[in-house]
Amino acid sequence: MNSMAANEALLLLTGSLCLHLLIVVIKILHKYWWTPLRIQHEMNLQGINGPPYKFIHGNTKEDMKMKQEALSKPMATLSHDILPRAQPQVQARLNLYGKNYLSWAGNGLVAAEGEKLAKQRKLANSAFHGESLKSMTWAMIASVEMMLERWKHFEGKEIEVFEEFKLLTSEVISRTAFGSSYLEGQKIFDMLTRLSVLTYRNQFNVKFPIISKFWKTAYSIEAGKLAKGIHNSVMEIVKKREEKVFSGEVNSFGTDFLGLLLSTFHDPDKKNRLPEQDLVDECKTFYFAGHETTNSALAWTVLLLAIHHEWQEKARKEVIEVFGNQNPHSQGIGRLN
């Protein structure tokens, strides 16, 4: 009897494991095979085509190969037409499929949608409308003055402007959006950069449902540590702002980006309240995305001005006509072409 009971228990356990494994396989196939193919079919019916979806990886391997090929060759000429070099996969697909096409990053596109997107746009619009931007001018000027003062020590020497603008944009974002200095945000910037590099190098790794919870790669462990470090560092800045309000030192969280996030974070209506993870994610996105795009745009603008002296002279003449020897101000900026 004991032997039969043991066999029945073993069969029951084996059956449960098989059923569990079958459910996991079905979930994986549904997420990484059925759903992308269904979306691709529906988009094709609407006349929107694109490269075929590849199981799990989408088009990322193909994208990476195109980027590596483009970056392996020097630019034939210095030109502001850099799409074939910076985003060769986009250029190739625009030529092949037209302006509207479907491509795949892994098993889909990462984006906010619905109510969350509406909340994000509302926060961004409130933080960066016209009047708010005017009040940020002084902070931008202070950061630029610090950079120019630092450049005096390099007189007669070459300056790596990309790295200099990296410091500048980091300082401006820290001052204007979070009311802190670059030194406070430096740790966050560094960890975000390391996490970005780590993610880029391991973009073909796929997390399978359930399995990934028990079996972690060296990449996922390191990425988890960085994510936790970023979370804690952001919350340190948040706590400092909260303490000023709770102690009565100031009467509001402020009108900058962090202040608006905190006002939503502490909204009396629980339905409208921003969860802590969303607050941290918003800060992470703004720190990194805003920094990278602005930094690259500034560096490329300086390169183009260096190549085209006539543009440089025209820009200098206009700035002097509007501002003379004064620092830039919001009224004058609106008059620039």
N, C-alpha and C positions, 0 to 999 in steps of 0.2 A: 504493500500500500504506500509506504514511504517512497519507494522507487517510482511508482506511478505519479505520485503527487509532485515529485521533483521533476519528472519529465514534462508534466503538464505546465509547471511553472516555467521551465526552460523554454517550452514551445510558446507560451504566452509572452515571455520576455523577447524571444526572437521575433515573434510576430509584431510586437509593439515597435521594436527597433526597425524592422523592415518597413512598417507603415510610416514611421517617423521619417525614414530616409526617403521614401517615396514622396512624401509631402514636401520635403526640402528640394528634391529634384524638380517637382512640379513648379514650386515657387521660383526656382532659378530659371527654368525654361520660360515661365510666364513673363518674368521681368526682363531677361536678357535675349529672348528669342521672339515669343509671340507678340508682346506689346510693341516693340520697335517695328516688326514687320507689318503689323496691323496699321500703325501710324503711317508708315511709308506707303502702304497701299492706298490709304485714304487720301494722302497728299497727292499721290500720282493721279488719282481720279479727278482732282481739282486742277491738274495741269502743272503741279509743282514737283519737279523731279530733282534728282541729285545722285551722288555716288551710292551704290548699294550698301546696305547695312551689313557689317561683319559681326559675327557672334561675339558678344561681350565687349570687344574693343571698338565697335562702331567704325569710325574712319580715323581714329587717332594714330594708328601705325602709319597709314598712308600720309597723314598730315605731317608727322614727324620726319618721314623720309624726304618729303618735299622741302621742309624747312632746312634740314641738314644739307641737302644739295644746294639750296640757294645761298646759305651762309658759307659754304666751302669755297665759293668763288668771290674774288674781290669785285666791287662795283665797277662797271666799265667807265662810268662818268659820275661825278658828284651831281646828283639831281634830287629834287624834292619828290620825284615820282618813285616812292620806295615800296609800293604795295607788292610788286613781284618779288622783292627781297624779304620784306618783313612778314608778309602773309601770302606766300606763293600759292597755297592751297585755295585761298579765296580768289586770287587772280585766275587760276586755272578753271575754277568752277563757274566764275562769272562768264568766262569765254565759252564754256561748254554748255551751261544750263540757263544763262541769263541772270538778271538781277535777283529774281526770287528762286531760291533753291533750298533743298533740305540736306543738311549734313549732320553727322552724329559725333558727339564727344562722349565716348564710352557708351552707355546704354540710353543716353538722352541728353537734354539740355538742362543746365542748372539755372533756375531763375525763380524769383519770387512771383507769386500770382495772387489774384483775388484780393481778399481783405488785407492780407499782409502787405501786398504791393501798394495798395492804397494808403496804408498807414505809413509806409516808408516814404512815399512821395510827399505826403502831407508834412512829415518831419523835415525832409530836405527843403521843401518850398518855404517852410516857416523859418528855417535857419539861414537860408541864403537868398531871401528876397532882397530887393533893392536897398532898403534902409539898413538891413543887417550888413550887407556888403560894404556900405559906406563906413560903418563903424569899425570895420576890420582894416581899413586902409592904413591906420597908424601902426598896427601890428606888422603888416607887410613891409612898410617902410623901415621900421626898426630892424626887421630881420635882414633886409637888403643892405642897410647901413652896416650891420655887423659883418656881412659877407665882404663888402667893399673894403672895410677896414682891415680885414684879414688878408685881402689881396695885395695890400700895400707892401707886405713882407715878401711878395713874389715879383716885385718890379724887375723887369728884364728877364724873367724866367717864364717857362711854360706853365700853364695852369690846366689841370684836368677839370674842365668846366662841368662835365657830367657829374662828377663826384661833388663838386661845389654846389651845384643845383640840387643835388640829393640832400645835402645838409640844409639848404635854404628852404626847400619845400617841406621838409620834415619840421623845421622850426615854425614855419608859417601855419601849418596844419595844427601843430601842438598849441600854438598861441591862440589862433582864431576859433578853432572848433572845440578845443578842450581846456582852454584857459591855463595851460601848463607850458613848460619850456621843453626844448628838444631833449635836454638831459633826462627829463622825466619820461618822455616817450621813447627815448633811445632803445631801452630794453625791449619795448614792444616792437619797434621797427626791426630790430635785429632778429628777434624770434620769428616775426612774420616772414622776413626774408629767408631765414633758414627753413621754415616750414614750406614756403613756396618752392624753394629749390628741391627739397625732399619730395614734395608732391609731384613736381615736374619729372624728376628722375624715376619715380615709381608710378607714373600715370597709367601703366598697363596692368598694374596689380588690381585685382577685383576682389571685393569683399562678398563672400557668399553668405546668404542668410544662415543664421544659427552657428555654422561652422566657424565663422570669423570671431564669434564671441569666446570660443574656447581655444582656438589656435591663432596666436598672434605672431606676425612676422617682426623682424627687427625694425622694419620701416614703420609698422603700425605702433610699435612700442615707443619709438623715438618721436613720431608724430603726436602721439598721445601726451607725452611729456611736454612738448612744445605748446600744444593746445592748452594744457592745464596751466603752464607758465604764463601764457598770454592772457588767459581768463583771470588769473590772480592779479596780474599787473594792471589790467583794465579796472578791476574792482577796487584796487588800491586808490586809483585816481577818482573813481566814483565815491568811495568812502570819504575822501578828503573834502569833496564838494558837499556831500551830505552833512558832514560834521559841522561845516560852516553855517548851514541852514538850521540844523537842529540845535546848535548852541546859541543861535540868535545873532551871530556875527553878521549875517546877511539875511534878507527877508525873502529871497527866492533862489531857485537853482540857476538862474541866469537865462540869457536869451541866445547863447551860442548853441552849437549842435549838442554838446553834452548836457547842457541845461534843459533843452527841450526833451531829450531822451529821458532824463531824470523826472521831469514833470509827468511824462507818460508812465514811467516806471512806478511813480507814487500816485497815480490817478485814483481818486476816491472810488470811482466805478470800477469794480474788478473786471468787468467785461472789456473795458478799454485799456486796462493795465498792461504794460509791456513786460513780458517775462524776462527774468535775469539773463538767460542765454541769448535771447533776441537782442537785449541791450548790448551785451558783449560782442555779438556778431556784427551789429551795426557799427560799433566802434572799430572793430577789426577791419571791416570793409572800407570804412572811410579812411582810416590810417593808411592802409596799403594801396587801395585802388586810387585814391586821390593823389597820393604821393607819387606813385609810379607814372601815371599819365601826365601830370603837370611837369615832373622832372624831365621826362622824355621830350615833351613839347618845347620846353625852354631850351634844352640842349640843341634840338633840331633847328629851332628858330635862330639861335646864335650861329650855327653852322651855315645856314642859308644867308644870313647877313654878312658873314665873312666871305662867302663865295661871291655874292652880288653886292659890290660896293655901292652901286647906285641906289639899291634898296636901303642900305645902311645910311647913306647921306640924306635920303628923303625922310626916313624915320627920325633921324636926329634933328633935322630942320623943323619938322612938325612938333616934336616934343619941346624944343626950345621956344617955338612960337607960342605954344599954349601955356607952358609953365615957367619959361625964363629960367632963373636960378633957384626957383622954389621946388620943394618936394611935390610929387604928384598929389592931387586931391580929387575927390569924387566928381566935382563939377567939371574939372578939366578933362578927366578921363572920358567923360561922355561926349566930349567934342573931338576926340581923336578919331581918325579914319582907320 
